[in-house]
Amino acid sequence: MHRRKCRVLRPQWHFLSDEPPADIVELLLVQRGLTGAERDTFMQPSLAQLHDPFALPDMEAAVTKLEWALTWQQPVTVFGDYDCDGVTSTVLLYTLLQKAGLQVDYHVPHRIDDGYGLTLGGVEKVHARGSRLIVTVDNGIAATEAIQKANALGMEVIVTDHHKQEGELPPACAIVNPNRKDNEYPFQGIAGVGVAYKLCCALAPRILSSDDADSFLQEALDLVTLGTVADMMPLIDENRVLVAQGLSRVASSKRAGIQALIEQARAKRDIDSTDIGFRLAPRINAAGRMEGADIALELLLAPNLTTARPLADRLGQLNTKRQAETRRCEELALELTEAEKEADFIVIWHPKMHAGVMGLVASHIMRRFHRPTLVLQVDGDAAGGSARSIPGYDLSAAIDRHRELLDGGGGHAMAAGCHLPAGNLDKLREALQADAAERLTDEMRQPLLEITAPLERKRLDLHFLDQVERLAPFGQGNLAPTFALLNQEVQDVRTMGRDNDHLRVSLARCPNAIGWGMGESAETLMPGNRIDIAFRLERNRYRGREELQLVLKDLKPSE
């Protein structure tokens, strides 16, 4: 966060260590609370560390039902979701069932036309195809009415999902979800694609030969990694294992679609979680946001590069369109927020808010004002939107406390969605603002920037970064460390980007510093100023050269 003209809410810098580290790896392990055998497990993630898939609730029932479908050649539909997690989940399970010889197809709803998850309309479409068994991926835990409809039509439903159970369990023949209320599985943080992968781990050895099952499960890690990182799941426990093992699988994927996607995104060959989060996943998500997720599914299922490249190019075009639409809606949201910015929960709506980017806009407003934020589109008598939260305030629980105002909704602690009659919008805003006012503490209202340690300028080299990267992959739950340099002299200041949104600062005897989205800070900086900077480290590769770059998190005048 940096200085904003409409509001100044600077983060408090909290140093986890007051002294420059002698051994950065040791310091990072200590700060993560890792001791003894935990360190070995963390530093050497292996597939042997994965939990038994049959420890997930209803896993045996799900596997048995799919074996039945194979034996009796019953038509199966994999019912997915339109985001990257849902798309990769769909491709993963569809590919396994197809490989095993099942009669299988897939269906992913359209974000605007169909809405989220398994719906009554979705059930009718699948029934019209002749399907006898629906397997949901990344959705279904709240689809009670739709599953009742499926049962009435003579279909059975297996739910695989990772979203939190709020009400009663739906009447499915199996519900595989680590976030069921009765769950005893040791890790609740896996993505939808992680749950689908666990189903594959349980099912593949029973419907494929041993060699084919092992090969499939290894190659599937590219999809698991894409979906897990894209859905911002914590990179700890099983997720750390899956992503650590899967990043190289993404880079060397046998899938023509992933190869074409990497080409189109101009991602570097040694893919890391940042490349997925900022280059690959946004393109996959752009399909569902701007048009329809089918194009992303077609890409990941493409048989060769000749087929895949035009699809990847189309995703690139949709992502460019998504970026423009996001900018427009962010500007609209900032105007709407002017009257709301002092509230404890920002709730804004407008008919011209694009449904495909509401989550991105909510994230932007939440980061800017450090408040839980709900952004909605109004369409006639109905409204629907996406919410993002700050640490400590559980959105899923907040939505559950006000279900009497909603037609539906749910999600996670930090991200959720809902839909409701437009006539209830004012009541919902009032209720959520009162809810947040009661539950937000002063500490929660103040953004906090945790800094691993101050550094000496002489430590800033690629060898130091090599040591830091021993704790990768970084992401949610295992954030890349933030360091600080104090009392540094500014030599040059420039803005970058089409709208001068970004900042480049040259410091005396120091690697270049880049501040994404911090262009406004250029107005307050002059050569000769002395500043403190908080940053993470990054490799910058350009024309065959590799050098260290500082990615700014915050800056302020030195005291």
Residue pairs with C-beta under 8 A, 6 or more apart in sequence:
1 9
1 10
1 11
1 367
1 368
1 370
1 447
1 449
1 554
2 515
2 517
2 518
2 520
2 521
2 554
2 555
3 10
3 520
3 521
3 524
4 368
4 520
5 520
6 334
6 338
6 341
7 341
7 368
7 369
9 369
9 370
9 446
9 447
10 447
10 554
10 556
11 446
11 447
11 448
11 449
11 554
12 446
12 447
12 448
12 449
13 449
13 451
13 484
13 534
13 554
14 448
14 449
14 450
14 451
15 451
15 453
15 454
15 484
16 31
16 450
16 451
16 452
16 453
17 27
17 31
17 452
17 453
17 454
18 453
18 454
19 453
19 454
20 453
20 454
20 455
20 456
20 459
21 27
21 452
21 453
24 464
24 467
24 468
25 467
25 468
25 470
25 471
27 452
27 453
28 452
28 468
28 471
28 481
29 39
29 42
29 43
29 471
31 452
32 42
32 471
32 478
34 42
41 49
42 240
42 471
43 470
43 471
45 240
45 241
45 244
45 245
46 241
46 245
47 241
47 245
49 238
49 241
50 201
50 238
50 241
50 242
51 185
51 186
51 187
51 238
53 59
53 198
53 199
53 201
53 202
54 60
54 202
55 184
55 185
55 186
56 176
56 177
56 178
56 183
56 185
56 195
56 198
57 175
57 176
57 177
57 180
57 182
57 183
57 184
57 185
58 174
58 175
58 176
59 174
59 176
59 198
59 199
59 202
60 202
61 173
61 174
62 135
62 158
62 160
62 174
62 176
62 199
62 202
62 203
63 199
63 202
63 203
63 206
65 133
65 156
65 158
65 173
65 174
66 76
66 97
66 102
66 133
66 135
66 158
66 203
66 207
67 203
67 206
67 207
68 74
69 76
69 102
69 132
69 133
70 100
70 101
70 102
70 207
73 102
73 103
74 103
74 132
74 133
75 103
75 104
75 105
75 129
75 130
75 131
75 132
75 133
76 97
76 102
76 103
76 104
76 105
76 131
76 132
76 133
76 134
76 135
77 104
77 105
77 106
77 107
77 126
77 129
77 131
77 133
77 134
77 135
78 90
78 93
78 94
78 97
78 104
78 105
78 106
78 107
78 135
78 137
79 106
79 107
79 108
79 118
79 122
79 126
79 134
79 135
79 136
79 137
79 139
79 140
80 86
80 87
80 89
80 90
80 106
80 107
80 108
80 136
80 137
80 138
80 139
80 293
80 297
81 87
81 89
81 90
81 108
81 109
81 116
81 117
81 137
81 138
81 139
81 192
81 293
82 108
82 109
82 110
82 111
82 287
82 288
82 292
82 293
83 138
83 230
83 231
83 285
83 288
83 293
84 226
84 227
84 230
84 231
84 281
84 284
84 285
84 296
85 138
85 191
85 192
85 193
85 227
85 228
85 230
85 231
86 108
86 137
86 138
86 139
86 192
86 227
86 288
86 293
87 108
87 227
87 284
87 287
87 288
87 293
87 296
87 297
87 300
88 193
88 223
88 224
88 226
88 227
88 230
88 284
88 300
89 137
89 138
89 160
89 191
89 192
89 193
89 195
89 196
89 223
89 227
90 106
90 108
90 137
90 297
91 223
91 297
91 300
91 301
92 137
92 193
92 196
92 197
92 200
92 220
92 223
92 224
93 135
93 137
93 160
93 196
93 199
93 200
94 104
94 105
94 106
94 301
95 216
95 220
95 301
96 200
96 203
96 204
96 207
96 208
96 216
96 220
97 104
98 104
99 208
99 212
99 216
100 207
100 208
105 129
105 131
106 297
107 122
107 125
107 126
108 288
108 292
108 293
108 294
108 297
109 115
109 116
109 117
109 119
109 122
110 292
110 293
111 288
111 289
111 292
111 293
111 355
111 356
112 355
112 356
114 121
114 122
115 384
115 419
116 139
116 417
117 136
117 139
117 140
117 142
117 143
117 146
118 134
118 136
118 139
118 140
118 143
118 146
118 147
118 150
118 157
119 143
119 146
120 145
120 146
120 149
122 146
123 134
123 146
123 147
123 149
123 150
123 153
123 155
124 149
124 153
126 134
126 150
126 155
127 150
127 153
127 155
131 155
132 154
132 155
132 156
133 155
133 156
133 157
133 158
134 150
134 155
134 156
134 157
134 158
135 157
135 158
135 160
136 143
136 157
136 158
136 159
136 160
136 161
137 160
137 161
137 192
137 193
137 195
137 196
138 160
138 161
138 162
138 191
138 192
138 193
138 195
138 196
139 161
139 163
139 192
140 147
140 157
140 159
140 160
140 161
140 170
140 172
140 175
141 159
141 161
141 163
141 164
141 165
141 169
141 170
141 175
141 177
141 179
141 180
141 410
142 163
142 166
142 167
142 170
142 408
142 410
143 159
143 170
144 167
144 168
144 170
144 171
147 157
147 159
147 170
147 171
147 172
148 170
148 171
150 156
150 157
151 157
151 171
156 172
156 173
157 170
157 172
157 173
158 172
158 173
158 174
158 175
158 176
159 170
159 172
159 174
159 175
159 176
159 177
160 176
160 177
160 192
160 195
160 196
160 199
161 175
161 176
161 177
161 179
161 192
161 195
162 177
162 178
162 179
162 190
162 191
162 192
162 194
162 195
163 177
163 179
163 410
163 411
163 412
164 179
164 396
164 410
164 411
164 412
165 177
165 179
165 180
165 181
166 396
166 400
166 410
169 175
169 180
176 195
176 198
176 199
177 183
177 195
178 185
178 187
178 188
178 189
178 190
178 195
179 188
186 237
187 237
187 238
187 239
189 233
189 234
189 236
189 237
189 238
189 239
189 477
190 198
190 228
190 233
190 238
190 239
191 224
191 227
191 228
191 231
191 233
191 239
192 227
192 231
193 223
193 224
193 226
193 227
193 228
193 231
194 224
194 227
194 228
194 233
194 238
194 239
194 242
197 217
197 220
197 223
197 224
197 242
200 216
200 217
200 220
201 217
204 212
204 213
204 216
204 217
205 213
208 216
218 249
219 249
219 253
219 254
221 242
221 245
221 246
221 249
222 246
222 249
222 250
222 253
222 255
222 258
223 300
224 242
224 243
224 246
225 242
225 243
225 246
225 247
225 249
225 250
225 276
226 250
226 258
226 276
226 280
226 281
226 284
228 235
228 239
228 242
228 243
228 246
229 235
229 243
229 273
229 276
229 277
229 281
229 473
229 475
230 276
230 277
230 281
230 284
230 285
232 277
232 414
232 415
232 475
232 476
233 239
233 476
233 477
234 475
234 476
234 477
234 478
235 243
235 273
235 473
235 474
235 475
235 476
235 477
235 478
236 477
236 478
239 477
240 473
240 478
243 273
243 473
243 475
244 472
244 473
247 271
247 272
247 273
247 473
248 271
250 258
250 262
250 271
250 276
250 280
251 262
251 269
251 270
251 271
253 259
255 300
255 302
256 302
256 303
256 304
256 305
256 307
256 308
257 299
257 300
257 301
257 302
257 308
257 311
257 312
258 280
258 300
259 305
259 308
260 299
260 302
260 305
260 308
260 309
260 311
260 312
261 280
261 283
261 284
261 299
261 308
261 312
261 315
262 269
262 271
262 280
263 309
263 312
264 283
264 309
264 312
264 313
264 315
264 316
265 275
265 279
265 280
265 283
265 316
266 279
267 275
267 279
267 280
268 275
268 541
271 280
272 472
272 473
272 474
273 472
273 473
273 474
273 475
274 474
274 538
277 475
282 319
282 322
283 312
283 315
283 316
283 318
283 319
284 296
284 299
284 300
284 315
285 322
286 315
286 318
286 319
286 321
286 322
287 293
287 294
287 295
287 296
287 315
287 318
288 296
288 356
289 318
289 322
289 356
289 357
290 318
290 321
290 322
290 325
290 356
291 318
295 311
295 314
295 315
295 318
296 315
298 311
299 308
299 311
299 312
299 315
302 308
302 311
322 356
322 357
325 354
325 356
325 357
326 357
326 360
326 361
326 364
328 354
329 352
329 353
329 354
329 357
329 358
329 360
329 361
330 361
330 364
330 365
332 350
332 352
332 353
333 348
333 353
333 361
333 364
333 365
333 375
334 365
334 368
336 348
336 349
336 350
337 346
337 348
337 365
337 369
340 346
340 347
340 348
341 369
343 371
343 433
343 436
344 371
344 372
344 433
344 436
344 437
344 440
344 445
345 371
345 372
345 373
345 374
345 429
345 432
345 433
345 435
345 436
345 437
346 365
346 366
346 369
346 371
346 372
346 373
346 374
347 373
347 374
347 376
347 425
347 428
347 429
347 432
347 433
348 365
348 373
348 374
348 375
348 376
349 375
349 376
349 377
349 378
349 383
349 385
349 425
350 377
350 378
351 377
351 378
351 379
353 361
353 375
353 376
353 377
353 378
353 385
354 377
355 377
355 384
358 375
358 376
358 377
358 385
358 386
359 375
359 386
359 388
359 415
359 417
361 375
362 373
362 374
362 375
362 385
362 386
362 387
362 388
363 373
363 388
365 371
365 373
365 375
365 388
366 372
366 373
366 388
366 389
366 390
370 390
370 445
370 446
370 447
371 390
371 436
371 445
372 387
372 388
372 389
372 390
372 393
372 395
372 398
372 432
372 436
373 387
373 388
373 389
374 385
374 386
374 387
374 418
374 432
375 385
375 386
375 387
376 383
376 384
376 385
376 425
377 383
377 384
377 385
378 422
378 425
380 422
381 421
381 422
381 423
382 407
382 419
382 420
382 421
382 422
383 419
383 420
383 421
383 422
383 425
384 417
384 418
384 419
384 420
385 417
385 418
385 419
386 415
386 416
386 417
387 395
387 399
387 411
387 415
387 416
387 417
387 418
388 395
388 414
388 415
389 395
389 413
389 414
389 415
389 416
390 444
390 447
391 414
391 444
392 440
392 441
392 444
393 413
393 436
393 439
393 440
393 444
394 413
395 411
395 412
395 413
395 414
395 415
395 416
396 410
396 411
396 412
396 413
396 416
397 413
398 416
398 432
398 435
398 436
399 406
399 409
399 410
399 411
399 416
399 418
400 410
401 435
402 428
402 431
402 432
402 435
403 409
405 420
405 424
405 427
405 428
405 431
406 418
406 419
406 420
406 424
406 428
407 419
407 420
407 421
408 418
408 419
409 416
409 417
409 418
409 419
409 420
410 416
410 417
410 418
411 417
420 428
449 482
449 534
449 553
449 554
450 482
451 482
451 483
451 484
451 534
452 481
452 482
452 483
453 483
453 484
454 483
454 484
454 485
454 486
455 483
455 484
455 485
457 485
457 488
457 509
457 510
460 510
460 511
460 537
460 548
460 550
461 548
462 539
462 546
462 547
462 548
464 537
465 537
465 539
465 548
468 480
468 481
468 537
471 478
472 480
474 480
480 536
480 537
481 536
481 537
482 534
482 535
482 536
482 553
483 534
483 535
483 536
483 537
484 532
484 533
484 534
484 535
485 507
485 510
485 532
485 533
485 535
485 550
486 532
486 558
487 530
487 531
487 532
487 558
488 507
488 508
488 510
488 530
488 531
488 532
488 533
488 558
489 507
489 508
489 528
489 529
489 530
490 505
490 506
490 507
490 525
490 526
490 527
490 528
490 529
490 530
490 531
491 506
491 507
491 508
491 527
492 504
492 505
492 506
492 527
493 503
493 504
493 505
493 506
493 522
493 525
493 526
493 527
494 503
494 504
494 522
495 501
495 502
495 503
495 504
495 519
495 522
496 502
496 503
496 504
496 514
496 519
497 519
499 519
500 519
500 522
501 516
501 517
501 519
502 514
502 515
502 516
502 517
502 518
502 519
503 514
503 515
503 518
503 519
503 521
503 522
503 552
504 512
504 513
504 514
504 515
505 512
505 513
505 515
505 525
505 533
505 552
505 555
506 512
506 513
507 513
507 533
510 550
511 547
511 548
511 549
511 550
512 540
512 549
512 550
513 533
513 535
513 549
513 550
513 551
513 552
514 549
514 550
514 551
514 552
515 521
515 551
515 552
515 555
516 551
516 552
518 552
518 555
521 555
525 531
525 555
529 557
530 557
530 558
531 555
531 556
531 557
531 558
532 555
532 556
532 557
532 558
532 559
533 550
533 552
533 554
533 555
534 552
534 553
534 554
534 555
535 550
535 551
535 552
535 553
536 550
536 551
536 553
537 548
537 549
537 550
537 551
538 548
538 549
538 550
538 551
539 546
539 547
539 548
539 549
540 546
540 547
540 548
540 549
